[in-house]
Structures are given as structure tokens and as C-alpha cells.
Amino acid sequence: MFSCNTSTFGHSTFLLTGFPGLEASHHWVSIPVNFICVVSILGNSIILLLICRDPSLHKPVYIFLSMLAASDLGLCASTFPTMMWLFWLGARELPFDLCAAQMFFIHAFTYVESGVLLAMAFDRFVAIREPLHYATILTHSAMARVGAAILVRAVLLNLPGPILLRRLLFPQISVLSHCYCLHCDLVGLACSDTQINSFVGLVSILLSLGLDSFLIVLSYALILRTVLGIASPGERLKALNTCVSHLCIVLIFYLPKLGLSVLHRVEKHSYPALAVLMANLHFLVPPFMNPIVYCLKSKQIRQGLLKRFQQKRVDVS
């Protein structure tokens, strides 16, 4: 822990932290991290390009999926560079401005992903509750407005964070808890009063992840109520099956965050390596798993990939 006696405004250096106790093995740790990074970038890029280029996939559910893939790519671009910087080069130092910028983009893309998951939950609700009016409710213009609203909300909720950090005093050198910069981590390292920063951070989380998770649960409660009103057991199962992919990625997105939150409040200092592992998983796993889940569960995505692959083979021949 560095002293606050030499604290400064906006000129601090932050030191990234890998896995406590495994510093000598960071090159080995980087192998699975690199694999997850490459698969995440390739998987989401393929999904995004496939949906953009295949007219048969220009439907609300797949347009929202392309938004999810774009937010995952943004999250990868925000977190992976400092991970690679630390694990491969052993470089730990990060200047204040770069740290604040990374913090902004990490939280912004996380909020975008949460908003897209809420939009996808609404899409499933409309598809099951109002199948005859589905196309008239979720038009392309309506989806564009939803996407713009999600992006604007993410920017507005995260913009005060870096600005308010500039009014805080930090030690000349501060050690981060992770291999990237997070708002709660930076606020905890400050030497001056952080009540305003903590309040703004709490409001930001409640108006994004908190509100979105509540509305997603509400959407599924309404979906379940609608499905139970269907007379045919076969039709009930068919309706619920359309929600499986989305439900899986919702759990993949929120469960690591819940586990990390519990760990921080219970035994974070007793198991620092576990806390760092959970923190990395809650950013690494969703971009890695989302393309896999949709490729496994969506027949249209699989057919689109197969068609593209066969077309490439014909072009090569």
C-alpha cells in the first residue's frame, strides 16, 4: 500500500495485478486467456458479419444478437490489451488517463450488453405474447431507436465517472486489484473524500444492471404466465424452447457478477487469487460463450454458417 503523503491530482500511475502467487507462471496463465480472447473475437466477428450479410437473418432476434456481438467485441477491445500487456510483457504500469479511459469503456460496454439482453427479453415476450403483431411492433426503425437509447444511456451513465475521478487525490503509485481499471477499484484507492463518486457509481449501477435485471425477470414472469395459458403441451414446449438461448446468456452474464459481488463481501482478502479469477471470468466468459450458445441452439445461424462455408468452398474450387 503506497502512502497518500505524495498524492496528486490526475498524474498517478496505477500498477496492474495478475494472479497473486502465480506471478512466475503468468506466461502459462496467458495461454488459456489468449485462447479465450481469440475465440471471443473470432466468434463474435463471424456472428456479426454473418447477420450483416445474410438477408434471411435480418429479423429482430438476430439484429439484437448482432448488437450483443458488437458489445462483446467492444468489451474484448477494452479488457484484453491490458491483460496481454501484463501476462506477456510483464508491464504493470498504467497512467491515470489511460486507466480512466479503460474504466469508461469497460463499464459502458457492460451496460450496453445488459441493455441488449433486456431488449432481447422484450423480443421473446412479444414473439410469444403477440406473435401476429410481432413484425409490426419490432420494426427496423423501432430497433434502431432501442439500440440508440441503449448506447446513449451507457455513455451518459458512465461519463461522470472519469470526470469525478479527476477531483480525487491518488498516491503517486497505486496497486490495482485486477489487470484492468474498474470504478470501484479506483475509488477505493483515492486519498480524498469519495462519497460523491460512490453515490454516482451506485446510481449508475442501479439504473443499468439493477433495472435491467429486474425487467428481465419481469419479462420472463410474463412469458411464463403466457406459456401456461397455452392449451397444447407441445406448443408450450415449443414456445419455451425459443427462450433457452437467451436465458443461457443472461445467466452467463449475471451469475459471474453475482459470484464476484458475494466474494468481495465475504472472503475477498482470504482468497485473493479466487477473487481475481472471478473478476476475470465475469469479463472473459460472456464474450466467449455467447457465440457458442447461439451457434449450438440456433438452427438459422448454423445454416447461415454452413451456407457461407459451402460458398467459400465453391469459390475456391
C-alpha angles and dihedrals in degrees: 000000000000124000124259090215090092096041122149141187114254097335101091127125119225123208118216119227125215124184111326110239093014099077092120091053099049092116089058092044089053092062097072089036090054091047092052091047094051094045091047094051095043095043096049093042091053092048091048095048093044093053092044094051102037112076091196088066095053091108127121096256092052095041088056088047089054089052088052091050091049092051090048090053089050090051090049091051090050099049109025100065095062091042091055091041090057102037099041105029099026089229110152105167120102123174120231097252094050091046092050091048092050090048091053095050095043093053094039094054090044089055091046090053091048090050092049091051088054091050090050090051089053089048091055091046093053092044091055100034100039107019093157092054096038096106094045094049099044100045122162091256091050091051091048090054091048091050092048091048091051091051095045092048091051092051096045094047093049101038096081092054100072091036093054092045089065091066092057128092116233131183115260087253123025129181115225123214094229142029091262137041122267128179097238091049094051094045090052091056096053121112096207135063111302102179094112092047092049092048093049090048092050093049090048092054094045092050092049120024094018096049094040094051091049092050092046090054089047091050092053091047088055091044091052091048091051093046093050087056092060111102100210116074089208092055090047091054091046092051093048091047090063088063099050097090093048093045090052094053091045089056091044090052100044106031097066089048090051091048092049092048092052092046092051090053098043118032108350095134094044093056107027093161091054091049091052091046092052091047091053093045093053089060099033103044103057096053089044098048103036097074091043093052093049094044090052097044104033116077091190092055091049091048091048092051091047091049092051091047093050091047090053090050091052091048091050091048 
